[in-house]
């Protein structure tokens, strides 16, 4: 059996969060009135139609954007860094080897070289890329690139992993494999994971809870407790009747939203 | 069709045009078209080339020209790269330098030669300065373009993973701009030969430019052609070396 972590990841309190883009006359409200408590060590998925501001929310959590109003309170005590993000297009630096990419967040934080290289080695082992450490990103497959990006995030020991549709660009087989690996890593490390996806199925397979967002502006419409026990077998779970029923429920909620957004757009 | 035979065919195609041109040139003159006193045949030029190589005369001029190019190239490109990167990273720097570059870039650099002679005298310094000024512009413009077109995601990653300004500068902006920096350096290389040979027409007693101009005044057209051919050969060799360096320094650039 896998060792389950005793440490729990960050607790996050988001209240009355809003983000507006553009100054002067033309303002675009990306998200508004977001209230959310994320439990330490929770795997939280956020689904919503495109343009619902789910990436905006994640970028604010990552410190890449600033909210217009509202507060975020992150408790990451006991962890090396508050958060690390895994981007949709891996965001690996093409001019760095796998090794250097994975070690980037250690180098920036002044971790001594000997310690850093040991940690990088361990992280590469965790994602099964030891043999590829001297390769460059363009020499890797899409799945291996995303694994490298995950190793880069894990190696910094963040309290919270922020993932923006990390497997959306992969083929179906690779996606299933990487999903299972991610869940295994999450169970071993106890980190809080906030996972953005447009796939309801993925949200239900991976998450403890699923937040459903609406578009224009992005708000939280529903928060669903995913009832499936862990450890989950992703293949058999997705074939069960209960899974199908829940998926359909969420789809109905989203469908209304998609149709509404479309009517608005067609004016 | 196999890749290998394709490659061989490409290589032949690559050599056919220059060799063909030389052959036509040789044959036409041997058949009596044109005056051989003014237009030497390729074989005349080759003989003269050999004689001047053996006597060491050509080597001397080549070494003087290469020294001036190398010095000017380094003195001009290093600040060009640094300032291009700073312009991409810091808006005030960009706003400050933009009009200066826009105004100075179109000035034919050879027009500065009299000014540089006044400032640096008739020695190597004035030619080195001219090369430095001429190479500075293509390098700063390319570096800036390369650095400011780095994909947004790399800035995001750097920020999210805690990179300081200095790390962003050395590890992200510099490498992200490197392919464009090399494109700028290649242009700078050609520019440096162009302005230097022109500068050596006047105001010096050595260098390939001097050799060409002096032989024209003496009506030694074959020697003149030796000078011209030498510039071509130097350009070819230096650019091949450059390509090799580029391959080593930018291993992530897909072939």
Interface residues (C-beta under 8 A of the other chain):
Chain A: X59 X62 X63 X64 X81 X83 X84 X85 X87 X89 X91 X93 X94 X95 X96 X104 X105 X107 X108 X109 X136 X137 X138 X152 X156
Chain B: X153 X154 X156 X157 X158 X159 X160 X161 X162 X163 X164 X167 X171 X172 X175 X176 X178 X250 X251 X252 X254
